[in-house]
Amino acid sequence: MTKLAFVATHGSENPTKAIFPFLQAKAAVDAGMEAEISLMGDAVVLIRDQVIGSVLPVGWPPLSEVFEAVVKHKIPIFV
């Protein structure tokens, strides 16, 4: 089985770029692959509940919705 690692480096200062690793990991798992997410640099704040609820990217669902799916799929997140 293919396993993909997604690295997040953008935090809440750029919500549209911050959500991409979460969307990509969710899509990979939906496609039958394994995935994991690593949070680095500014992205480490994305693991906090207060931040998850405040990240509203342009053209994508809120991070809170995508994060819920990531948790449901049991995608590992490394900080």
Residue pairs with C-beta under 8 A, 6 or more apart in sequence:
1 32
1 33
1 34
2 33
2 34
3 33
3 34
3 35
3 36
4 24
4 25
4 28
4 33
4 34
4 35
4 36
5 35
5 36
5 37
5 38
6 20
6 21
6 22
6 24
6 25
6 28
6 35
6 36
6 37
6 38
7 21
7 37
7 38
7 40
8 18
8 20
8 21
8 22
8 37
8 38
8 39
8 40
8 43
8 46
9 40
9 41
9 42
9 43
10 17
10 18
10 42
10 43
11 18
11 41
11 42
11 43
11 44
11 45
11 46
11 51
12 18
12 45
12 46
12 51
12 54
12 55
13 42
15 55
15 56
15 57
15 58
15 63
16 57
16 58
16 59
16 60
18 43
18 46
18 55
18 57
18 63
19 55
19 57
19 60
19 63
19 66
21 37
21 43
22 37
22 63
22 66
22 67
22 70
23 60
23 66
24 35
25 35
25 36
25 37
25 70
25 75
26 35
26 66
26 69
26 70
26 73
26 75
28 34
28 35
29 35
29 73
29 75
30 73
35 75
36 75
36 76
36 77
36 78
37 70
37 75
37 76
37 77
37 78
38 77
38 78
38 79
39 46
39 47
39 77
39 78
39 79
44 79
45 51
46 52
46 55
46 63
47 77
47 79
52 63
52 64
52 67
53 62
53 63
53 64
55 62
55 63
55 64
56 62
56 63
57 63
60 66
70 77
